[in-house]
């Protein structure tokens, strides 16, 4: 009787542990009946290696759901279709976008959701089975796409560096350094003479500047004298203009006198007696008495 009772309690304990474990697994898998989810799709042509079902979905770093299914879609063009589920009331807006991110150094990936401005409406389906969240390339994907170009630049830089650091260029660079050292020694050896020549040149420049200042002053004085001369000439020209006008008037009077004198001489030639007797008569024309 005691053995049967012991077996009974052992069976109850085993079944209790089994159902408790099953309940815990269901709760851990997010299958609780008390929690509801919304489903969305993400379409991308980026490689999703490292992403699998049950991978976490996070919004700004907070886990809000998981990946439900990953499949290949060839309806329009070759792309990956990812179906996710997120908790009800998660703010998925029209400007929300998804990226793939790494989980530490394991190589596994998760989906990161960002955006979700409160000014926009919640994301709705446009006739498809589920609303589609826009996908953007992550940092690692961008680096992967640019890797070929980066490697090409590295190879080019390596080839250029080999040319620059060739034996001939290194030898020329050594000669350049040697010439610079020789030049420095020559400058040090003739530094006193060079300083003396520079001082003399500075004095000569100062003297030339002083002479130039005197020359400029002389030019100013000459300019002032020339200006005064031009003013005197202008006054003389004004006086000459008045004199010329008076001479013209006198010449006009002299011309009148000459014309009168010429007329008188003509009359005197015609009748010289008029000069003494003044009895001359004018010659009558035809028909005059």
Buried (B, 14 or more C-beta within 10 A) or exposed (E): EEEEEEEEEEEEEEEEEEEEEEEEEEEEEEEEEEEEBBBBBBBBEBEBEBBEEEBBBBBEEEEBBBBBEBEEEEEEEEBBBBBBBBBEEBBBBBEBBBBBBBEEEEEBBBBBBBBBEEEEEEBEEEEEEBBBBBBBBBEBBEEEEEEEEEEEEEEEEEEEEEEEEEEEEEEEEEEEEEEEEEEEEEEEEEEEEEEEEEEEEEEEEEEEEEEEEEEEEEEEEEEEEEEEEEEEEEEEEEEEEEEEEEEEEEEEEEEEEEEEEEEEEEEEEEBEEEEEEEEEEEEEEEEEE
